């Protein structure tokens, strides 16, 4: 199974529903990867709007 990125929050997961925002609008067509370990200390997580630790796509088509 291929990893999918949520079109709403860009969270990357394996299922058909985003575990981050509970959206079902996912795409297999995504580019770039950001791994957020600590949302409180990460400036990048603030830039991309990440609220939980995990893998995020930079661009989702």
KEZAKOL-690814 format. One record per atom (N, C-alpha, C, O): residue number from 1; residue in one letter; atom name; x, y, z. Coordinates in steps of 0.02 Angstrom, whole numbers, always signed. Atoms other than C-alpha are relative to their C-alpha. Layout:
N
NUM, a, CA, X, Y, Z
...
//
This chain:
61
1, x, N, +42, -59, +0
1, x, CA, +0, +0, +0
1, x, C, +44, +62, +0
1, x, O, +95, +65, +35
2, x, N, -38, -61, +7
2, x, CA, +63, +172, -46
2, x, C, -23, +52, +51
2, x, O, -81, +56, +69
3, x, N, +17, -53, -48
3, x, CA, +72, +317, +77
3, x, C, -39, +55, -36
3, x, O, -26, +71, -93
4, x, N, +42, -53, +27
4, x, CA, -58, +453, +50
4, x, C, +6, +62, +43
4, x, O, +17, +57, +104
5, x, N, -2, -63, -36
5, x, CA, -56, +636, +98
5, x, C, -69, +33, +0
5, x, O, -104, +32, -50
6, x, N, +64, -34, -8
6, x, CA, -207, +731, +162
6, x, C, +3, +66, -37
6, x, O, +52, +104, -31
7, x, N, +1, -64, +36
7, x, CA, -257, +876, +51
7, x, C, -16, +59, +46
7, x, O, -3, +116, +27
8, x, N, +16, -54, -47
8, x, CA, -315, +976, +203
8, x, C, +60, +20, +43
8, x, O, +78, +78, +46
9, x, N, -53, -15, -48
9, x, CA, -171, +961, +327
9, x, C, +69, -26, -21
9, x, O, +118, -13, +13
10, x, N, -62, +26, +29
10, x, CA, -36, +873, +220
10, x, C, +32, -56, +41
10, x, O, +89, -75, +27
11, x, N, -25, +56, -40
11, x, CA, -14, +734, +350
11, x, C, +4, -63, -43
11, x, O, -43, -76, -81
12, x, N, -10, +60, +40
12, x, CA, +54, +574, +272
12, x, C, -17, -62, +42
12, x, O, +6, -69, +99
13, x, N, +19, +61, -35
13, x, CA, -24, +407, +320
13, x, C, -13, -56, -50
13, x, O, -10, -45, -111
14, x, N, +12, +58, +42
14, x, CA, -62, +234, +253
14, x, C, -75, -15, -11
14, x, O, -92, -49, -60
15, x, N, +71, +16, +4
15, x, CA, -251, +228, +279
15, x, C, -38, +42, -50
15, x, O, -9, +80, -88
16, x, N, +44, -38, +44
16, x, CA, -400, +301, +187
16, x, C, -31, +61, +35
16, x, O, -66, +100, +3
17, x, N, +24, -58, -39
17, x, CA, -440, +427, +325
17, x, C, +59, +29, +37
17, x, O, +98, -8, +67
18, x, N, -57, -34, -32
18, x, CA, -317, +555, +392
18, x, C, -7, -6, +76
18, x, O, -58, +15, +104
19, x, N, +4, +5, -73
19, x, CA, -278, +516, +575
19, x, C, +9, +68, +35
19, x, O, -6, +74, +95
20, x, N, -12, -67, -29
20, x, CA, -233, +700, +603
20, x, C, -64, +42, +1
20, x, O, -82, +70, +53
21, x, N, +58, -44, +4
21, x, CA, -389, +792, +542
21, x, C, -65, -36, -18
21, x, O, -118, -5, -24
22, x, N, +58, +44, +13
22, x, CA, -508, +646, +503
22, x, C, -32, +13, -69
22, x, O, -89, -5, -80
23, x, N, +24, -11, +68
23, x, CA, -527, +700, +320
23, x, C, +8, -63, -42
23, x, O, +53, -103, -28
24, x, N, -7, +57, +46
24, x, CA, -555, +571, +183
24, x, C, +26, +21, -68
24, x, O, +28, -19, -115
25, x, N, -26, -27, +63
25, x, CA, -482, +682, +45
25, x, C, +76, -9, +1
25, x, O, +113, +36, +22
26, x, N, -71, +17, +0
26, x, CA, -312, +598, +22
26, x, C, +24, -9, -72
26, x, O, -15, -24, -117
27, x, N, -29, +7, +66
27, x, CA, -194, +591, -127
27, x, C, +66, -38, +4
27, x, O, +105, -30, +51
28, x, N, -64, +34, +5
28, x, CA, -52, +477, -179
28, x, C, +50, +43, -37
28, x, O, +109, +25, -41
29, x, N, -43, -45, +39
29, x, CA, +19, +621, -283
29, x, C, +22, +58, +44
29, x, O, -10, +110, +47
30, x, N, -27, -52, -43
30, x, CA, +125, +721, -162
30, x, C, +76, +4, -9
30, x, O, +107, -44, -32
31, x, N, -72, -13, +10
31, x, CA, +301, +796, -163
31, x, C, +29, +29, +64
31, x, O, -3, +69, +98
32, x, N, -36, -26, -58
32, x, CA, +427, +830, -24
32, x, C, -23, -31, +65
32, x, O, -80, -53, +72
33, x, N, +14, +32, -64
33, x, CA, +435, +766, +153
33, x, C, +31, +40, +57
33, x, O, +90, +57, +54
34, x, N, -24, -33, -61
34, x, CA, +450, +853, +321
34, x, C, -20, -45, +58
34, x, O, -78, -64, +64
35, x, N, +15, +40, -59
35, x, CA, +463, +750, +480
35, x, C, +4, +45, +61
35, x, O, +56, +74, +76
36, x, N, +5, -43, -59
36, x, CA, +406, +844, +635
36, x, C, +3, -45, +62
36, x, O, -38, -89, +71
37, x, N, -7, +39, -62
37, x, CA, +466, +772, +801
37, x, C, -27, +37, +61
37, x, O, -58, +6, +104
38, x, N, +22, -40, -57
38, x, CA, +427, +914, +922
38, x, C, -31, +64, -27
38, x, O, +4, +109, -50
39, x, N, +35, -58, +29
39, x, CA, +295, +1041, +869
39, x, C, +12, +64, +40
39, x, O, +6, +119, +12
40, x, N, -11, -59, -42
40, x, CA, +333, +1158, +1014
40, x, C, +66, +35, -17
40, x, O, +69, +97, -17
41, x, N, -66, -29, +11
41, x, CA, +518, +1184, +972
41, x, C, +17, +10, -73
41, x, O, +67, +42, -89
42, x, N, -16, -1, +71
42, x, CA, +511, +1170, +782
42, x, C, -29, +62, -34
42, x, O, -90, +74, -32
43, x, N, +24, -58, +38
43, x, CA, +502, +1330, +679
43, x, C, -33, -23, -65
43, x, O, -80, +9, -89
44, x, N, +29, +25, +62
44, x, CA, +464, +1227, +523
44, x, C, -72, -24, +12
44, x, O, -115, -14, -31
45, x, N, +68, +22, -13
45, x, CA, +311, +1150, +606
45, x, C, -48, +59, +4
45, x, O, -106, +54, -16
46, x, N, +41, -60, -2
46, x, CA, +245, +1325, +637
46, x, C, -12, +27, -70
46, x, O, -66, +51, -86
47, x, N, +6, -25, +69
47, x, CA, +278, +1373, +455
47, x, C, -50, -41, -41
47, x, O, -88, -14, -80
48, x, N, +46, +42, +39
48, x, CA, +181, +1223, +386
48, x, C, -67, -11, +35
48, x, O, -112, -40, +7
49, x, N, +63, +6, -37
49, x, CA, +46, +1230, +520
49, x, C, -10, -68, +33
49, x, O, -67, -88, +45
50, x, N, +5, +67, -31
50, x, CA, +85, +1059, +597
50, x, C, -19, +7, +74
50, x, O, +10, +47, +110
51, x, N, +23, -2, -69
51, x, CA, -7, +1029, +760
51, x, C, +20, -63, +39
51, x, O, +21, -63, +101
52, x, N, -20, +62, -32
52, x, CA, +49, +849, +794
52, x, C, +65, -26, -33
52, x, O, +77, -12, -91
53, x, N, -61, +30, +30
53, x, CA, +215, +756, +768
53, x, C, -19, -51, -54
53, x, O, -70, -84, -50
54, x, N, +11, +49, +53
54, x, CA, +227, +651, +610
54, x, C, +32, +22, -65
54, x, O, +72, +68, -67
55, x, N, -25, -15, +67
55, x, CA, +265, +654, +424
55, x, C, -49, +44, -37
55, x, O, -109, +31, -36
56, x, N, +42, -47, +37
56, x, CA, +199, +797, +317
56, x, C, +28, +8, -71
56, x, O, +88, +11, -80
57, x, N, -20, -13, +69
57, x, CA, +202, +824, +129
57, x, C, +6, +76, -10
57, x, O, -31, +114, +21
58, x, N, -7, -71, +14
58, x, CA, +262, +991, +63
58, x, C, -52, +23, -51
58, x, O, -80, +78, -44
59, x, N, +50, -18, +51
59, x, CA, +148, +991, -90
59, x, C, -43, -61, -16
59, x, O, -16, -115, -28
60, x, N, +46, +54, +15
60, x, CA, -7, +885, -120
60, x, C, -42, +20, -60
60, x, O, -72, +74, -61
61, x, N, +40, -14, +60
61, x, CA, -91, +875, -290
61, x, C, -65, -38, +3
61, x, O, -105, -33, -43
//
